[in-house]
Every structure is written in C-alpha cells, then in structure tokens.
Amino acid sequence: MKLDQIHKVYFLGIGGIGMSALARWFKHNGKNVSGYDRTETALTKQLQAEGFDIHFEENLNLIDDKVKEDKERTLVVYTPAIPKNHGEWMWFQLQGYTIMKRSQVLGVITQNMKSVAVAGTHGKTTTTSMIVHLLKSCGIDCTGFLGGISANYNTNMVLNENKDSIAVIEADEFDRSFLTLHPNIAVVTATDADHLDIYGDKSHLEESFRLFVKQIKENGKLFVKNEIAKGVVTDETLDVSLYGFKGEGISAKNFRIEEASFVFDYQNGATNIEGIRLNVPGYHNVENMLAAISVTDLLGGDGEAIKTAVSSYRGVKRRFEYIIKTDALTYIDDYAHHPVEIEALLKSVRDLYPNKKITAIFQPHLFSRTRDFAAEFAESLSLADELIMLDIYPARELPMEGVTSEIILKDVKLEQKQIVAKEALVDTVLASKPEVLLTIGAGDIDKMVQPLKESLL
C-alpha cells in the first residue's frame, strides 16, 4: 500500500487512544478521515470538535458516502477490539476494501522515516512522551504517536512541522503489534509478565521482545533497562546501551528529593548533565527519563536544552497525575494496572509523603489479568495504608467463574480494606478522610476522578 494513493481513511474504533492518534496524523497530512466508535467519550468529542465525522451506531447508512463511492482510494483501519460479527467490519470485507490493523498502518507510515520506537510492558507511554518533549524542546522536529494524552501538548498525536521529521512511536506488545516496526533507535523499558491471554507465559512474551529488537535497522541503536538486557538482547553485533536507576550503564548520579521533585546528574560516559530536576514523581520516571535523555543526546540535543526540557516536562494524563495538591490533601490519579506498576507507584508515594495515610482505590483490569496476578496484586496493594477496591473492569473479556476482586482483597495485608460499588465510592472516600488518595487502574475508574475531586475540594 502506498500512502499517496490513499485519499480517504475510515476508522473502526476511532475513539481508541492509538487509533485517534493515527486519525489525527492522516487528517494533518491531507486525508479525508471519518469513523465509527461504540461509545461517545471526551476524546471522540474532541475529535469531532477538530472536524472528524464520527458516528456511534453500527449502521451502514451512517458511513460517509465518499468512503462508499471510492473503494480503490480508501483505507479502512480497525482495532482488534472490533467484534468479528460487526456489521460495518463485515461489509467492508465483503466489498473488498483495503483493511489493515492499526499496528500495520503505523509500520507503513514510519517505514521510510527515521524512527524511535519505545517498547515495554510498562513505561512506554511516559517514555515516548518524554522523548517527544525533549526533542521538540531541543529544536529537533518529530512526529509523536502516543498511547496517552501528553500534559504538555494536550494530545496523543504531536504533529511534525517538516516531512523529514523523526517518528517517535509507542510500540505496543499487545497482540505482537510492535513486530510491524523497523526502528533506527529502540528503547525497551520492561518485560514483566503481562498479556498472558495472548502469550501464555513470560518466556513467549520475552521472545516477542527479542524479535522486536532484531528488527532494529542496520547501524541502529538499542537502549534497554539494565536488569532485563540478558532476556532481550541476543545479537552481539547490535549497538546496545544499558540504563537504570542502579547498576551498570547510564545512571542517575547524586540523586536526591527536593521539594517533592527528583534531582540528579545524568552520565553516559561522554555526556554529563548536572542538576537535572524532574517534577513528575516516581522512581520509575527517573529511569524513563534516563532513556529519553539518552535518545535525545544521541540525536544531537544540547545538554542545557535537555536540562531545561526535563524541568518543563509535565507528564501524561493518568500517569502520576496530581488532581489535588494542598496541605490538607494530595490526590493522585494513575493508570497502573500491573502489580509491578502499582508497587513502583506506592513506593514513590510513600517516600514523597512518609508521614501521611495513603488510601488507594483500585479497579482491576481484565478477568484474566486478575486471575493470573491475584497474589502479586495483593502484595503490591498492601503497601498502602487503606484499600478500597472496585469490581473488575472487563474490557474485551467475558466474566470468568470465580474471578472477582475478592480473590485479590482476601490476601491484602491491611486491616482497612473493602470492596465497594462505584455508586458508593464518593461517600466511602469522604468517610475515610484521606490524606493521600490514589485512584489506580486502566478501566473506567477515570470517570470517578472528577466526582471525587469535586466532593473533596
């Protein structure tokens, strides 16, 4: 498929975070873009305000007539979340349209661009957004395909200014999507067991990451977290740099916490940047920023410009996002949905607020993930002082017998722990009188953020 031969692009699932980024890219590059999604959200409303034609009913009559009349010059992009018996999906197949998954399209778009791909079972959205922000701040033009909303740019699609810009891509391991990419530079942040409904076990997940790394272009570069390097890198000819908070490779020297910010020196052997201030908390974010600085340094970013850019980086919405920050109450919202992510979040919060009561609200995401990691979730959530759990958010899955939030809660080592319905959440939180409050999860717990904020202020 040649992009210059495509005039119209239709999205089945346009409201997804990755799909909407692609839709914005196509519109920015002069294509006629329209699409369908099952439900109206804040993101779809924003897309409509930007001029996208979107409908929310599975109805062939609502498909843009221009799409129906120009099959040869139309590309249909779909998300795997679309059911196979979806009426529009089936119609496009029967009519012989060019149909591609989002990941395949991303591979086509970036195949002739110099690209940076960020992969990892967690940390990839934040690290991708960090690289985009640092490059832009250093005057290096780039296109950013993000899996979250950047707080600096208020979008998931940071648009290029020139045709020869660098593509910075969040490389998703779900459904092995990242194997469509062939980057010049790659970052691998984590390979913890996840998506076991796809991979079966951790060994098959790691094998997928090894295949991803092998797709780095000739004379390319890999930055990989030092503690996972042995499981990822098998090609001894590949140019590899390790990074991490501790251990060998690129590291954060002279680390300290000053006024709830992380301050450190960056050292990679050739480049030394002193007194870097990261205002987005989380030890894991220090490691993510080490990778972002390394990529930017490799691409020619100036040390002082990098230092300034780090201090102005504001994060990704729903990644350690401060909702309320007063003397009486701190409220943080976070997308964490894996035990390792929750552990990193709670340890960072504990160090930042050592003398405060930490109340965590957690909504498990997926029945399969809850089943596979129930013991690990219980252990990580025990780092809070008080736990309020919601029912499991099913996403793409049907219920599984015996799999409920209770299988986590029963092993949480806290006296104050309970499961509540969403309808009772605000009253439950008010009754607990929190000092540091966290909402945690990748489901629809984000819909509770505004009601909680309004009730607590």
One Martini backbone bead per residue (centre of mass of N, CA, C, O) as a GRO file, in nm:
protein
  457
    1MET     BB    1   0.094   0.037   0.024
    2LYS     BB    2   0.030   0.375  -0.080
    3LEU     BB    3  -0.028   0.677   0.061
    4ASP     BB    4  -0.069   0.856  -0.208
    5GLN     BB    5  -0.334   0.666  -0.289
    6ILE     BB    6  -0.471   0.783  -0.036
    7HIS     BB    7  -0.777   0.976   0.055
    8LYS     BB    8  -0.930   0.771   0.251
    9VAL     BB    9  -1.018   0.725   0.609
   10TYR     BB   10  -1.142   0.446   0.804
   11PHE     BB   11  -1.256   0.401   1.147
   12LEU     BB   12  -1.265   0.114   1.365
   13GLY     BB   13  -1.220   0.280   1.655
   14ILE     BB   14  -1.146   0.602   1.686
   15GLY     BB   15  -1.140   0.634   2.021
   16GLY     BB   16  -0.880   0.528   2.049
   17ILE     BB   17  -0.571   0.620   2.141
   18GLY     BB   18  -0.421   0.510   1.882
   19MET     BB   19  -0.631   0.572   1.660
   20SER     BB   20  -0.653   0.884   1.700
   21ALA     BB   21  -0.363   0.943   1.624
   22LEU     BB   22  -0.384   0.846   1.332
   23ALA     BB   23  -0.616   1.028   1.246
   24ARG     BB   24  -0.458   1.292   1.289
   25TRP     BB   25  -0.236   1.236   1.087
   26PHE     BB   26  -0.406   1.212   0.830
   27LYS     BB   27  -0.537   1.493   0.847
   28HIS     BB   28  -0.267   1.654   0.850
   29ASN     BB   29  -0.203   1.492   0.556
   30GLY     BB   30  -0.489   1.537   0.375
   31LYS     BB   31  -0.708   1.346   0.471
   32ASN     BB   32  -1.011   1.179   0.470
   33VAL     BB   33  -1.176   1.152   0.792
   34SER     BB   34  -1.345   0.871   0.947
   35GLY     BB   35  -1.592   0.711   1.188
   36TYR     BB   36  -1.621   0.456   1.446
   37ASP     BB   37  -1.797   0.414   1.767
   38ARG     BB   38  -1.955   0.290   2.043
   39THR     BB   39  -1.864   0.548   2.221
   40GLU     BB   40  -1.890   0.840   2.382
   41THR     BB   41  -1.624   1.073   2.443
   42ALA     BB   42  -1.397   1.306   2.510
   43LEU     BB   43  -1.228   1.229   2.259
   44THR     BB   44  -1.453   1.231   2.040
   45LYS     BB   45  -1.536   1.523   2.089
   46GLN     BB   46  -1.262   1.641   2.008
   47LEU     BB   47  -1.260   1.530   1.720
   48GLN     BB   48  -1.519   1.676   1.629
   49ALA     BB   49  -1.403   1.962   1.685
   50GLU     BB   50  -1.172   1.898   1.454
   51GLY     BB   51  -1.367   1.754   1.205
   52PHE     BB   52  -1.475   1.477   1.262
   53ASP     BB   53  -1.655   1.200   1.131
   54ILE     BB   54  -1.881   1.058   1.376
   55HIS     BB   55  -2.019   0.743   1.482
   56PHE     BB   56  -2.235   0.521   1.726
   57GLU     BB   57  -2.365   0.338   1.499
   58GLU     BB   58  -2.434   0.029   1.357
   59ASN     BB   59  -2.432   0.180   1.030
   60LEU     BB   60  -2.418   0.199   0.689
   61ASN     BB   61  -2.566   0.483   0.649
   62LEU     BB   62  -2.326   0.643   0.821
   63ILE     BB   63  -2.135   0.619   0.608
   64ASP     BB   64  -1.946   0.783   0.417
   65ASP     BB   65  -2.001   0.835   0.085
   66LYS     BB   66  -1.701   0.867  -0.003
   67VAL     BB   67  -1.624   0.580   0.087
   68LYS     BB   68  -1.832   0.420  -0.095
   69GLU     BB   69  -1.729   0.566  -0.380
   70ASP     BB   70  -1.392   0.498  -0.297
   71LYS     BB   71  -1.241   0.214  -0.265
   72GLU     BB   72  -0.948   0.242  -0.399
   73ARG     BB   73  -0.891   0.519  -0.197
   74THR     BB   74  -0.946   0.336   0.064
   75LEU     BB   75  -0.884   0.311   0.415
   76VAL     BB   76  -0.914   0.055   0.661
   77VAL     BB   77  -0.918   0.086   1.017
   78TYR     BB   78  -0.851  -0.147   1.287
   79THR     BB   79  -0.945  -0.295   1.584
   80PRO     BB   80  -0.939  -0.588   1.773
   81ALA     BB   81  -1.207  -0.496   1.937
   82ILE     BB   82  -1.361  -0.568   1.696
   83PRO     BB   83  -1.603  -0.755   1.609
   84LYS     BB   84  -1.649  -1.003   1.368
   85ASN     BB   85  -1.983  -0.925   1.358
   86HIS     BB   86  -1.956  -0.654   1.249
   87GLY     BB   87  -2.123  -0.490   1.011
   88GLU     BB   88  -1.903  -0.303   0.889
   89TRP     BB   89  -1.669  -0.501   0.876
   90MET     BB   90  -1.814  -0.705   0.687
   91TRP     BB   91  -1.869  -0.509   0.451
   92PHE     BB   92  -1.576  -0.433   0.380
   93GLN     BB   93  -1.494  -0.721   0.309
   94LEU     BB   94  -1.705  -0.782   0.085
   95GLN     BB   95  -1.606  -0.517  -0.091
   96GLY     BB   96  -1.275  -0.507  -0.091
   97TYR     BB   97  -1.117  -0.353   0.105
   98THR     BB   98  -0.863  -0.190   0.253
   99ILE     BB   99  -0.739  -0.370   0.542
  100MET     BB  100  -0.602  -0.253   0.863
  101LYS     BB  101  -0.415  -0.247   1.121
  102ARG     BB  102  -0.281  -0.019   1.315
  103SER     BB  103   0.010  -0.140   1.322
  104GLN     BB  104   0.046  -0.159   1.016
  105VAL     BB  105   0.016   0.142   0.953
  106LEU     BB  106   0.251   0.238   1.125
  107GLY     BB  107   0.463   0.087   0.958
  108VAL     BB  108   0.411   0.236   0.690
  109ILE     BB  109   0.455   0.530   0.780
  110THR     BB  110   0.764   0.464   0.912
  111GLN     BB  111   0.952   0.314   0.697
  112ASN     BB  112   1.068   0.615   0.571
  113MET     BB  113   1.151   0.687   0.863
  114LYS     BB  114   1.297   0.811   1.117
  115SER     BB  115   1.307   0.602   1.419
  116VAL     BB  116   1.140   0.572   1.743
  117ALA     BB  117   1.101   0.291   1.966
  118VAL     BB  118   0.877   0.215   2.245
  119ALA     BB  119   0.913  -0.051   2.473
  120GLY     BB  120   0.688  -0.211   2.714
  121THR     BB  121   0.490  -0.314   2.981
  122HIS     BB  122   0.613  -0.044   3.102
  123GLY     BB  123   0.671   0.315   3.023
  124LYS     BB  124   0.613   0.391   2.717
  125THR     BB  125   0.437   0.644   2.724
  126THR     BB  126   0.619   0.825   2.891
  127THR     BB  127   0.881   0.796   2.724
  128THR     BB  128   0.768   0.899   2.459
  129SER     BB  129   0.685   1.181   2.567
  130MET     BB  130   0.968   1.264   2.654
  131ILE     BB  131   1.108   1.254   2.381
  132VAL     BB  132   0.929   1.456   2.237
  133HIS     BB  133   0.980   1.696   2.429
  134LEU     BB  134   1.288   1.708   2.403
  135LEU     BB  135   1.309   1.744   2.100
  136LYS     BB  136   1.135   1.996   2.069
  137SER     BB  137   1.304   2.171   2.278
  138CYS     BB  138   1.574   2.118   2.083
  139GLY     BB  139   1.475   2.150   1.771
  140ILE     BB  140   1.361   1.855   1.699
  141ASP     BB  141   1.183   1.715   1.468
  142CYS     BB  142   0.857   1.552   1.534
  143THR     BB  143   0.661   1.254   1.559
  144GLY     BB  144   0.390   1.162   1.791
  145PHE     BB  145   0.293   0.834   1.903
  146LEU     BB  146   0.052   0.805   2.152
  147GLY     BB  147  -0.094   0.628   2.456
  148GLY     BB  148  -0.150   0.932   2.546
  149ILE     BB  149  -0.195   1.238   2.719
  150SER     BB  150  -0.024   1.512   2.691
  151ALA     BB  151   0.029   1.777   2.904
  152ASN     BB  152   0.191   1.969   2.712
  153TYR     BB  153  -0.016   1.911   2.435
  154ASN     BB  154  -0.307   1.782   2.465
  155THR     BB  155  -0.210   1.500   2.319
  156ASN     BB  156  -0.147   1.192   2.108
  157MET     BB  157  -0.051   1.397   1.860
  158VAL     BB  158   0.255   1.499   1.755
  159LEU     BB  159   0.329   1.723   1.515
  160ASN     BB  160   0.478   1.791   1.232
  161GLU     BB  161   0.666   2.031   1.026
  162ASN     BB  162   0.821   1.814   0.858
  163LYS     BB  163   0.875   1.549   0.638
  164ASP     BB  164   1.174   1.476   0.786
  165SER     BB  165   1.087   1.366   1.043
  166ILE     BB  166   1.077   1.214   1.346
  167ALA     BB  167   0.964   0.907   1.466
  168VAL     BB  168   0.764   0.857   1.762
  169ILE     BB  169   0.694   0.532   1.907
  170GLU     BB  170   0.455   0.339   2.043
  171ALA     BB  171   0.530  -0.002   2.126
  172ASP     BB  172   0.307  -0.265   2.111
  173GLU     BB  173   0.276  -0.596   2.253
  174PHE     BB  174   0.003  -0.633   2.189
  175ASP     BB  175  -0.048  -0.871   1.956
  176ARG     BB  176   0.242  -0.806   1.834
  177SER     BB  177   0.245  -0.513   1.701
  178PHE     BB  178   0.565  -0.429   1.702
  179LEU     BB  179   0.642  -0.621   1.443
  180THR     BB  180   0.593  -0.373   1.224
  181LEU     BB  181   0.866  -0.256   1.317
  182HIS     BB  182   1.175  -0.048   1.197
  183PRO     BB  183   1.395   0.090   1.379
  184ASN     BB  184   1.673   0.290   1.462
  185ILE     BB  185   1.551   0.331   1.752
  186ALA     BB  186   1.543   0.166   2.078
  187VAL     BB  187   1.323   0.096   2.359
  188VAL     BB  188   1.345  -0.097   2.673
  189THR     BB  189   1.174  -0.101   2.991
  190ALA     BB  190   0.996  -0.385   2.997
  191THR     BB  191   0.926  -0.766   3.079
  192ASP     BB  192   0.682  -0.828   3.226
  193ALA     BB  193   0.434  -1.015   3.294
  194ASP     BB  194   0.188  -1.011   3.026
  195HIS     BB  195  -0.059  -1.096   2.827
  196LEU     BB  196  -0.135  -1.415   2.876
  197ASP     BB  197  -0.372  -1.440   2.666
  198ILE     BB  198  -0.150  -1.429   2.433
  199TYR     BB  199   0.134  -1.582   2.543
  200GLY     BB  200   0.095  -1.764   2.829
  201ASP     BB  201   0.404  -1.665   2.889
  202LYS     BB  202   0.701  -1.509   2.954
  203SER     BB  203   0.880  -1.642   2.734
  204HIS     BB  204   0.703  -1.544   2.491
  205LEU     BB  205   0.728  -1.247   2.549
  206GLU     BB  206   1.040  -1.227   2.528
  207GLU     BB  207   1.055  -1.327   2.237
  208SER     BB  208   0.911  -1.080   2.118
  209PHE     BB  209   1.131  -0.877   2.205
  210ARG     BB  210   1.360  -1.007   2.043
  211LEU     BB  211   1.227  -0.960   1.767
  212PHE     BB  212   1.212  -0.655   1.787
  213VAL     BB  213   1.519  -0.600   1.814
  214LYS     BB  214   1.591  -0.737   1.532
  215GLN     BB  215   1.438  -0.483   1.372
  216ILE     BB  216   1.664  -0.315   1.382
  217LYS     BB  217   1.841  -0.129   1.203
  218GLU     BB  218   2.109  -0.077   1.050
  219ASN     BB  219   2.302   0.100   1.270
  220GLY     BB  220   2.158   0.089   1.524
  221LYS     BB  221   1.979   0.143   1.849
  222LEU     BB  222   1.990   0.034   2.201
  223PHE     BB  223   1.781   0.088   2.487
  224VAL     BB  224   1.819  -0.088   2.806
  225LYS     BB  225   1.733  -0.219   3.079
  226ASN     BB  226   1.964  -0.376   3.267
  227GLU     BB  227   1.783  -0.617   3.407
  228ILE     BB  228   1.673  -0.719   3.093
  229ALA     BB  229   1.894  -0.766   2.870
  230LYS     BB  230   1.938  -1.082   2.862
  231GLY     BB  231   1.628  -1.132   2.756
  232VAL     BB  232   1.665  -0.945   2.475
  233VAL     BB  233   1.973  -0.986   2.394
  234THR     BB  234   2.142  -1.177   2.110
  235ASP     BB  235   2.293  -0.955   1.944
  236GLU     BB  236   2.634  -0.874   1.937
  237THR     BB  237   2.621  -0.637   1.703
  238LEU     BB  238   2.459  -0.461   1.872
  239ASP     BB  239   2.393  -0.137   1.976
  240VAL     BB  240   2.427  -0.112   2.333
  241SER     BB  241   2.250   0.050   2.607
  242LEU     BB  242   2.245   0.090   2.944
  243TYR     BB  243   1.989   0.141   3.204
  244GLY     BB  244   1.952   0.285   3.545
  245PHE     BB  245   1.928   0.354   3.871
  246LYS     BB  246   2.092   0.093   3.891
  247GLY     BB  247   2.390  -0.005   3.794
  248GLU     BB  248   2.478  -0.045   3.490
  249GLY     BB  249   2.540   0.234   3.311
  250ILE     BB  250   2.312   0.452   3.278
  251SER     BB  251   2.274   0.716   3.531
  252ALA     BB  252   2.176   0.846   3.854
  253LYS     BB  253   2.341   1.093   4.004
  254ASN     BB  254   2.301   1.247   4.294
  255PHE     BB  255   2.041   1.165   4.432
  256ARG     BB  256   1.736   1.365   4.508
  257ILE     BB  257   1.495   1.521   4.725
  258GLU     BB  258   1.318   1.830   4.622
  259GLU     BB  259   1.023   1.938   4.671
  260ALA     BB  260   0.893   1.675   4.525
  261SER     BB  261   1.161   1.639   4.360
  262PHE     BB  262   1.387   1.513   4.118
  263VAL     BB  263   1.747   1.500   4.157
  264PHE     BB  264   2.011   1.482   3.898
  265ASP     BB  265   2.271   1.316   3.726
  266TYR     BB  266   2.391   1.278   3.397
  267GLN     BB  267   2.552   0.965   3.275
  268ASN     BB  268   2.737   0.817   2.967
  269GLY     BB  269   3.059   0.917   2.949
  270ALA     BB  270   3.025   1.175   2.744
  271THR     BB  271   2.775   1.281   2.908
  272ASN     BB  272   2.714   1.571   3.133
  273ILE     BB  273   2.430   1.641   3.354
  274GLU     BB  274   2.357   1.876   3.594
  275GLY     BB  275   2.076   1.926   3.789
  276ILE     BB  276   1.830   1.762   3.732
  277ARG     BB  277   1.469   1.832   3.710
  278LEU     BB  278   1.197   1.627   3.820
  279ASN     BB  279   0.838   1.691   3.850
  280VAL     BB  280   0.781   1.387   3.804
  281PRO     BB  281   0.712   1.138   3.983
  282GLY     BB  282   0.905   0.858   4.027
  283TYR     BB  283   1.145   0.628   3.989
  284HIS     BB  284   1.059   0.527   3.706
  285ASN     BB  285   1.088   0.819   3.578
  286VAL     BB  286   1.389   0.835   3.591
  287GLU     BB  287   1.440   0.601   3.397
  288ASN     BB  288   1.279   0.712   3.160
  289MET     BB  289   1.456   0.973   3.138
  290LEU     BB  290   1.722   0.840   3.071
  291ALA     BB  291   1.627   0.737   2.796
  292ALA     BB  292   1.539   1.012   2.675
  293ILE     BB  293   1.813   1.153   2.696
  294SER     BB  294   1.972   0.949   2.525
  295VAL     BB  295   1.821   0.993   2.261
  296THR     BB  296   1.861   1.301   2.241
  297ASP     BB  297   2.168   1.297   2.246
  298LEU     BB  298   2.203   1.118   1.988
  299LEU     BB  299   2.026   1.347   1.813
  300GLY     BB  300   2.166   1.639   1.926
  301GLY     BB  301   2.114   1.737   2.201
  302ASP     BB  302   2.142   1.982   2.426
  303GLY     BB  303   2.216   1.986   2.754
  304GLU     BB  304   2.065   2.247   2.849
  305ALA     BB  305   1.803   2.189   2.692
  306ILE     BB  306   1.742   1.925   2.836
  307LYS     BB  307   1.725   2.034   3.124
  308THR     BB  308   1.487   2.226   3.066
  309ALA     BB  309   1.289   2.012   2.957
  310VAL     BB  310   1.260   1.837   3.209
  311SER     BB  311   1.140   2.067   3.395
  312SER     BB  312   0.880   2.099   3.177
  313TYR     BB  313   0.776   1.828   3.231
  314ARG     BB  314   0.421   1.700   3.284
  315GLY     BB  315   0.334   1.447   3.142
  316VAL     BB  316   0.067   1.209   3.173
  317LYS     BB  317  -0.236   1.134   3.168
  318ARG     BB  318  -0.267   0.906   3.430
  319ARG     BB  319   0.044   0.968   3.526
  320PHE     BB  320   0.094   1.084   3.809
  321GLU     BB  321  -0.165   1.270   3.857
  322TYR     BB  322  -0.245   1.571   3.980
  323ILE     BB  323  -0.552   1.680   4.129
  324ILE     BB  324  -0.456   1.729   4.432
  325LYS     BB  325  -0.254   2.004   4.606
  326THR     BB  326  -0.241   2.020   4.945
  327ASP     BB  327  -0.194   2.027   5.279
  328ALA     BB  328  -0.445   1.826   5.334
  329LEU     BB  329  -0.435   1.715   5.017
  330THR     BB  330  -0.353   1.430   4.810
  331TYR     BB  331  -0.429   1.367   4.455
  332ILE     BB  332  -0.381   1.066   4.261
  333ASP     BB  333  -0.365   0.960   3.920
  334ASP     BB  334  -0.346   0.613   3.784
  335TYR     BB  335  -0.289   0.353   3.526
  336ALA     BB  336  -0.221   0.126   3.690
  337HIS     BB  337  -0.236  -0.260   3.607
  338HIS     BB  338   0.025  -0.368   3.750
  339PRO     BB  339   0.206  -0.475   4.011
  340VAL     BB  340   0.470  -0.320   3.942
  341GLU     BB  341   0.338  -0.042   3.911
  342ILE     BB  342   0.212  -0.024   4.194
  343GLU     BB  343   0.472  -0.048   4.353
  344ALA     BB  344   0.611   0.204   4.237
  345LEU     BB  345   0.397   0.405   4.321
  346LEU     BB  346   0.383   0.350   4.635
  347LYS     BB  347   0.682   0.397   4.698
  348SER     BB  348   0.692   0.691   4.602
  349VAL     BB  349   0.469   0.802   4.784
  350ARG     BB  350   0.598   0.721   5.053
  351ASP     BB  351   0.857   0.902   5.017
  352LEU     BB  352   0.699   1.175   4.975
  353TYR     BB  353   0.473   1.070   5.220
  354PRO     BB  354   0.572   0.939   5.517
  355ASN     BB  355   0.329   1.084   5.724
  356LYS     BB  356   0.095   0.961   5.551
  357LYS     BB  357  -0.211   0.854   5.459
  358ILE     BB  358  -0.276   0.581   5.233
  359THR     BB  359  -0.530   0.581   4.980
  360ALA     BB  360  -0.650   0.312   4.781
  361ILE     BB  361  -0.793   0.289   4.451
  362PHE     BB  362  -0.898  -0.020   4.289
  363GLN     BB  363  -0.923  -0.135   3.939
  364PRO     BB  364  -0.944  -0.402   3.782
  365HIS     BB  365  -0.799  -0.541   3.470
  366LEU     BB  366  -0.924  -0.801   3.386
  367PHE     BB  367  -0.972  -1.132   3.449
  368SER     BB  368  -0.701  -1.259   3.363
  369ARG     BB  369  -0.512  -1.071   3.528
  370THR     BB  370  -0.635  -1.130   3.802
  371ARG     BB  371  -0.579  -1.436   3.798
  372ASP     BB  372  -0.260  -1.428   3.734
  373PHE     BB  373  -0.208  -1.170   3.978
  374ALA     BB  374  -0.336  -1.180   4.266
  375ALA     BB  375  -0.091  -1.202   4.461
  376GLU     BB  376   0.065  -0.951   4.351
  377PHE     BB  377  -0.153  -0.744   4.407
  378ALA     BB  378  -0.171  -0.785   4.713
  379GLU     BB  379   0.121  -0.706   4.774
  380SER     BB  380   0.124  -0.415   4.650
  381LEU     BB  381  -0.137  -0.302   4.804
  382SER     BB  382  -0.004  -0.335   5.099
  383LEU     BB  383   0.150  -0.045   5.081
  384ALA     BB  384  -0.082   0.065   5.192
  385ASP     BB  385  -0.326   0.168   5.443
  386GLU     BB  386  -0.572   0.177   5.235
  387LEU     BB  387  -0.845  -0.019   5.075
  388ILE     BB  388  -1.029   0.034   4.768
  389MET     BB  389  -1.250  -0.170   4.581
  390LEU     BB  390  -1.342  -0.261   4.267
  391ASP     BB  391  -1.464  -0.394   4.018
  392ILE     BB  392  -1.408  -0.551   3.738
  393TYR     BB  393  -1.278  -0.463   3.430
  394PRO     BB  394  -1.340  -0.627   3.125
  395ALA     BB  395  -1.352  -0.514   2.850
  396ARG     BB  396  -1.298  -0.781   2.620
  397GLU     BB  397  -1.427  -0.963   2.847
  398LEU     BB  398  -1.556  -1.230   3.000
  399PRO     BB  399  -1.657  -1.382   3.253
  400MET     BB  400  -1.508  -1.560   3.534
  401GLU     BB  401  -1.515  -1.813   3.729
  402GLY     BB  402  -1.416  -1.687   4.048
  403VAL     BB  403  -1.350  -1.391   3.927
  404THR     BB  404  -1.267  -1.142   4.160
  405SER     BB  405  -1.175  -0.898   4.381
  406GLU     BB  406  -1.154  -1.100   4.626
  407ILE     BB  407  -0.886  -1.255   4.537
  408ILE     BB  408  -0.723  -1.010   4.639
  409LEU     BB  409  -0.829  -0.898   4.914
  410LYS     BB  410  -0.780  -1.156   5.102
  411ASP     BB  411  -0.440  -1.096   5.075
  412VAL     BB  412  -0.446  -0.829   5.205
  413LYS     BB  413  -0.226  -0.658   5.452
  414LEU     BB  414  -0.501  -0.513   5.581
  415GLU     BB  415  -0.741  -0.373   5.781
  416GLN     BB  416  -0.818  -0.155   5.562
  417LYS     BB  417  -1.070  -0.318   5.368
  418GLN     BB  418  -1.267  -0.292   5.052
  419ILE     BB  419  -1.572  -0.336   4.869
  420VAL     BB  420  -1.717  -0.120   4.620
  421ALA     BB  421  -1.937   0.064   4.469
  422LYS     BB  422  -1.937   0.327   4.264
  423GLU     BB  423  -2.185   0.472   4.401
  424ALA     BB  424  -2.016   0.461   4.697
  425LEU     BB  425  -1.733   0.599   4.675
  426VAL     BB  426  -1.752   0.892   4.773
  427ASP     BB  427  -1.859   0.830   5.059
  428THR     BB  428  -1.625   0.646   5.144
  429VAL     BB  429  -1.398   0.855   5.116
  430LEU     BB  430  -1.506   1.071   5.306
  431ALA     BB  431  -1.507   0.877   5.559
  432SER     BB  432  -1.180   0.829   5.552
  433LYS     BB  433  -1.007   1.081   5.544
  434PRO     BB  434  -0.784   1.158   5.345
  435GLU     BB  435  -0.440   1.246   5.261
  436VAL     BB  436  -0.365   1.017   5.045
  437LEU     BB  437  -0.492   0.979   4.716
  438LEU     BB  438  -0.571   0.691   4.501
  439THR     BB  439  -0.621   0.622   4.158
  440ILE     BB  440  -0.635   0.284   4.013
  441GLY     BB  441  -0.633   0.219   3.660
  442ALA     BB  442  -0.757   0.108   3.311
  443GLY     BB  443  -1.044   0.170   3.307
  444ASP     BB  444  -1.330   0.365   3.438
  445ILE     BB  445  -1.208   0.527   3.689
  446ASP     BB  446  -1.179   0.812   3.555
  447LYS     BB  447  -1.490   0.890   3.605
  448MET     BB  448  -1.423   0.949   3.928
  449VAL     BB  449  -1.239   1.197   3.950
  450GLN     BB  450  -1.432   1.442   3.945
  451PRO     BB  451  -1.624   1.363   4.179
  452LEU     BB  452  -1.397   1.351   4.388
  453LYS     BB  453  -1.288   1.634   4.360
  454GLU     BB  454  -1.553   1.789   4.426
  455SER     BB  455  -1.593   1.656   4.717
  456LEU     BB  456  -1.294   1.741   4.839
  457LEU     BB  457  -1.293   2.071   4.796
   0.00000   0.00000   0.00000
